[in-house]
């Protein structure tokens, strides 16, 4: 991750005092621009906290989300397996990894093979 996306990731991590790996694993659906907050999830996908979005990051986050949505749409067109979702979520909705709400807020540029199905899927960015 480079450029403006990397700066936004670092800014969100710093302003909310989040570990970088937590910031890197945020989901598009965790962002609520109307309420100016981001949901933080545990490993099982349950929301454990909500943090405020810094006012100076709202516009950058809005622009970033628009670009990420295009990336998500390309992934869907290409038939990628989606993104990793917690097992409890996947059990309730097997296609949840393909949904916009579970798509990474900071997706990696590359895809990797799913260890079970072999289908390509997109991981989150590595911590920067």
Backbone bond lengths (Angstrom), bond angles and torsions (degrees), N, CA, C in turn:
res aa  C-N    CA-C-N  psi(-1)  N-CA   C-N-CA  omega(-1)  CA-C   N-CA-C  phi
1 X - - - 1.457 - - 1.527 107.62 -
2 X 1.308 114.78 135.84 1.455 120.13 -175.70 1.522 110.24 -139.64
3 X 1.296 114.91 172.33 1.456 121.95 170.97 1.512 114.62 62.91
4 X 1.339 114.01 -139.57 1.459 120.50 -174.63 1.524 112.66 -63.43
5 X 1.324 117.34 -36.54 1.474 119.98 178.82 1.518 110.63 -63.70
6 X 1.332 116.95 -41.47 1.467 120.76 178.58 1.523 110.58 -64.99
7 X 1.316 116.34 -41.71 1.469 119.85 178.14 1.526 110.80 -63.43
8 X 1.324 117.14 -42.39 1.463 120.92 178.99 1.529 110.64 -63.26
9 X 1.314 117.02 -44.11 1.466 121.08 178.03 1.525 110.84 -59.53
10 X 1.315 116.49 -47.70 1.475 119.89 179.36 1.525 111.42 -63.25
11 X 1.327 116.49 -40.78 1.468 120.54 -179.59 1.530 110.98 -63.64
12 X 1.333 117.05 -44.70 1.473 119.65 178.48 1.519 110.97 -63.66
13 X 1.328 116.72 -41.57 1.469 120.60 179.67 1.522 110.81 -63.47
14 X 1.328 116.68 -44.49 1.478 120.76 -179.51 1.519 111.96 -67.34
15 X 1.322 116.49 -47.21 1.470 119.57 -173.77 1.519 112.21 -66.89
16 X 1.318 116.84 -30.41 1.467 119.95 -179.65 1.519 111.91 -101.58
17 X 1.316 116.39 2.87 1.462 121.69 -178.34 1.530 111.08 55.27
18 X 1.330 114.87 45.43 1.467 121.21 179.13 1.520 109.87 -96.81
19 X 1.315 117.01 145.00 1.465 118.04 168.72 1.529 108.33 -61.68
20 X 1.325 117.52 144.93 1.459 120.35 -177.23 1.516 112.38 -58.87
21 X 1.337 117.63 -35.06 1.465 118.01 179.80 1.527 110.89 -67.35
22 X 1.324 118.91 -30.55 1.461 121.30 175.91 1.515 109.90 -68.41
23 X 1.319 117.07 -45.54 1.463 120.86 178.55 1.523 110.54 -61.50
24 X 1.314 117.46 -38.76 1.457 121.12 179.88 1.514 113.67 -69.15
25 X 1.321 118.07 -17.91 1.459 121.88 -178.32 1.529 113.35 -103.52
26 X 1.321 116.89 15.35 1.458 119.79 175.83 1.522 109.69 -68.94
27 X 1.313 116.26 153.07 1.459 122.67 -179.09 1.527 110.02 -109.33
28 X 1.320 116.24 153.07 1.470 120.37 179.01 1.528 110.75 -56.31
29 X 1.319 116.90 -40.52 1.455 120.80 -179.14 1.519 114.61 -72.16
30 X 1.339 116.73 -8.79 1.464 120.54 177.72 1.523 111.82 -79.71
31 X 1.318 116.72 -14.32 1.465 121.63 -176.23 1.520 109.61 -91.53
32 X 1.317 116.07 124.68 1.459 122.39 175.45 1.525 106.85 -120.44
33 X 1.335 115.60 94.77 1.460 119.67 -177.42 1.520 112.38 -69.67
34 X 1.337 117.76 -29.74 1.467 119.95 178.88 1.527 111.47 -64.58
35 X 1.325 115.88 -42.25 1.472 120.43 178.89 1.521 112.23 -90.82
36 X 1.327 115.15 -6.09 1.474 122.15 -179.32 1.527 111.40 55.62
37 X 1.346 113.79 54.25 1.461 118.67 177.52 1.526 110.21 -147.13
38 X 1.320 114.20 158.46 1.457 122.30 177.69 1.522 107.78 -124.44
39 X 1.324 116.02 132.41 1.459 121.10 177.20 1.524 109.11 -82.67
40 X 1.315 116.12 139.28 1.458 123.14 175.51 1.526 106.54 -108.53
41 X 1.338 115.56 130.57 1.464 120.49 -176.25 1.525 111.12 -112.09
42 X 1.324 115.12 153.34 1.460 119.73 172.45 1.529 108.61 -87.76
43 X 1.326 116.90 -177.30 1.453 121.62 -175.82 1.533 112.27 -61.53
44 X 1.333 116.78 -28.07 1.462 120.80 -179.68 1.523 113.09 -85.17
45 X 1.326 117.32 -2.32 1.457 121.21 178.67 1.509 114.70 93.48
46 X 1.330 117.60 0.33 1.469 120.69 179.26 1.530 109.85 -78.39
47 X 1.308 116.23 140.16 1.465 120.55 177.15 1.522 108.17 -74.09
48 X 1.336 115.40 123.80 1.464 120.30 -178.06 1.521 112.15 -111.16
49 X 1.328 116.89 -14.34 1.466 120.17 179.75 1.523 108.58 -163.00
50 X 1.303 114.65 161.81 1.472 122.16 172.20 1.516 106.54 -130.01
51 X 1.321 115.14 131.43 1.458 119.60 -179.31 1.520 109.25 -116.81
52 X 1.320 117.13 148.08 1.463 118.65 178.49 1.530 111.22 -72.94
53 X 1.316 115.04 145.78 1.458 120.52 172.67 1.520 106.57 -85.02
54 X 1.323 117.88 125.83 1.465 119.00 178.41 1.527 110.13 -58.18
55 X 1.306 117.04 137.78 1.471 120.58 -176.68 1.525 111.92 -58.51
56 X 1.331 116.55 -32.12 1.464 118.45 -179.66 1.529 113.15 -78.86
57 X 1.342 117.58 0.61 1.466 120.84 179.20 1.525 112.88 -109.69
58 X 1.327 117.87 -6.05 1.460 121.04 -174.23 1.526 111.71 -61.22
59 X 1.315 117.50 -49.88 1.462 120.28 -178.23 1.521 111.09 -64.45
60 X 1.316 117.13 -44.90 1.467 120.49 179.07 1.525 110.40 -62.24
61 X 1.311 116.98 -38.14 1.457 120.67 179.61 1.531 110.85 -68.12
62 X 1.315 116.77 -38.98 1.467 120.98 178.18 1.539 110.37 -62.32
63 X 1.322 116.57 -45.25 1.473 121.39 178.56 1.527 110.15 -65.05
64 X 1.332 116.21 -43.52 1.459 120.89 179.67 1.534 110.78 -60.53
65 X 1.329 117.07 -44.92 1.469 120.77 179.51 1.530 111.86 -60.17
66 X 1.319 117.40 -37.40 1.469 120.47 178.89 1.529 110.10 -62.65
67 X 1.326 117.10 -42.49 1.457 120.63 177.74 1.516 112.55 -67.61
68 X 1.322 116.23 -39.40 1.461 120.65 179.36 1.530 110.01 -66.40
69 X 1.322 117.00 -36.03 1.467 120.06 178.29 1.534 110.35 -62.84
70 X 1.325 116.85 -40.16 1.468 119.95 176.54 1.527 110.45 -62.14
71 X 1.313 116.34 -41.63 1.462 120.93 177.85 1.534 110.20 -61.31
72 X 1.323 116.38 -43.70 1.467 121.78 178.24 1.529 110.38 -60.06
73 X 1.323 116.83 -44.83 1.461 120.66 -179.84 1.523 111.10 -63.62
74 X 1.334 118.08 -39.36 1.471 121.08 176.57 1.529 110.09 -63.45
75 X 1.333 116.26 -42.90 1.470 119.62 177.67 1.523 111.27 -58.68
76 X 1.324 117.15 -41.69 1.460 120.87 -180.00 1.528 109.98 -64.72
77 X 1.343 116.88 -44.96 1.466 121.01 179.80 1.527 110.46 -61.10
78 X 1.338 116.42 -38.18 1.464 120.78 -178.56 1.530 112.43 -78.73
79 X 1.315 117.56 -6.51 1.460 121.02 176.80 1.516 114.75 76.68
80 X 1.332 117.36 24.10 1.462 119.39 177.30 1.526 109.82 -63.84
81 X 1.321 115.27 154.94 1.464 120.82 -177.55 1.523 112.41 -69.64
82 X 1.295 118.45 -9.28 1.459 121.31 -179.86 1.509 110.98 103.35
83 X 1.322 115.81 -143.63 1.467 122.23 -179.29 1.521 108.45 -126.75
84 X 1.316 115.94 163.81 1.460 120.45 177.50 1.521 109.27 -68.13
85 X 1.317 115.59 135.83 1.462 120.93 172.13 1.527 107.49 -128.96
86 X 1.320 117.05 153.97 1.463 119.86 179.36 1.528 111.01 -56.34
87 X 1.333 117.18 143.86 1.470 120.79 -178.36 1.528 113.82 -53.54
88 X 1.327 117.55 -39.26 1.465 119.42 -179.88 1.523 111.50 -62.85
89 X 1.330 115.68 -37.35 1.464 120.02 178.20 1.525 109.52 -70.13
90 X 1.312 117.58 -45.59 1.461 122.21 -179.81 1.532 111.08 -61.89
91 X 1.337 117.20 -36.21 1.462 119.80 178.28 1.521 111.58 -64.53
92 X 1.327 116.75 -37.48 1.468 120.79 178.21 1.526 111.44 -73.13
93 X 1.346 116.02 -36.89 1.460 121.06 -176.61 1.525 108.48 -143.17
94 X 1.328 117.14 95.54 1.470 120.32 -175.68 1.531 114.91 -58.81
95 X 1.320 117.93 -21.27 1.474 120.36 -179.88 1.523 112.29 -99.97
96 X 1.308 118.16 11.90 1.469 121.06 -177.23 1.531 112.20 -59.80
97 X 1.317 118.11 -32.59 1.463 120.77 179.91 1.510 113.74 -65.78
98 X 1.332 116.77 -13.30 1.455 121.58 177.76 1.524 112.32 -94.98
99 X 1.316 117.29 -8.20 1.466 120.66 -174.21 1.525 112.07 -80.81
100 X 1.323 114.89 152.85 1.466 121.22 178.24 1.523 110.73 -61.96
101 X 1.302 118.17 -40.25 1.469 119.79 -174.73 1.530 112.56 -64.79
102 X 1.338 118.05 -28.99 1.465 120.23 179.50 1.523 112.96 -95.28
103 X 1.329 117.91 -2.46 1.464 120.90 -179.97 1.529 109.12 -66.53
104 X 1.328 115.43 145.15 1.472 119.90 -179.53 1.520 111.29 -61.00
105 X 1.309 116.75 137.67 1.462 120.97 172.64 1.531 109.41 -68.04
106 X 1.332 116.13 -32.18 1.460 121.99 177.40 1.529 108.54 -125.64
107 X 1.348 117.08 78.59 1.465 119.78 -178.27 1.529 111.28 -74.43
108 X 1.321 115.18 149.47 1.466 119.92 175.10 1.527 108.80 -70.29
109 X 1.311 116.10 159.24 1.463 120.21 177.10 1.524 111.76 -76.10
110 X 1.308 116.76 -25.51 1.462 121.15 -174.80 1.530 110.93 -101.78
111 X 1.322 115.08 163.87 1.460 121.00 173.49 1.526 107.93 -115.90
112 X 1.319 115.41 157.59 1.466 121.52 179.69 1.528 108.13 -132.78
113 X 1.337 117.39 156.72 1.463 118.29 178.49 1.531 111.21 -75.14
114 X 1.323 115.26 139.38 1.456 120.70 174.36 1.527 107.61 -66.22
115 X 1.346 118.08 132.07 1.461 120.05 -176.94 1.529 114.15 -64.81
116 X 1.322 117.66 -22.48 1.463 120.69 -179.00 1.531 111.16 -95.71
117 X 1.330 116.47 -55.25 1.467 119.91 -173.99 1.526 113.14 -88.16
118 X 1.331 116.50 -23.61 1.464 119.98 -175.67 1.517 113.26 83.50
119 X 1.341 117.60 -9.78 1.468 120.87 178.25 1.520 109.87 -69.24
120 X 1.323 117.20 143.84 1.465 119.07 178.31 1.530 111.21 -70.29
121 X 1.313 115.25 141.42 1.459 122.06 175.93 1.517 108.43 -141.03
122 X 1.336 116.67 164.03 1.461 121.75 -175.29 1.528 110.32 -104.18
123 X 1.342 116.99 122.81 1.462 119.92 175.95 1.538 110.64 -84.21
124 X 1.325 117.49 171.81 1.466 119.88 173.01 1.533 109.07 -78.22
125 X 1.322 115.47 169.72 1.462 119.06 176.15 1.520 109.86 -65.83
126 X 1.289 115.46 158.13 1.470 120.48 171.24 1.523 106.84 -79.72
127 X 1.305 116.77 156.62 1.465 120.46 178.05 1.528 109.44 -59.06
128 X 1.323 115.29 139.73 1.468 120.24 -179.97 1.499 110.84 -108.84
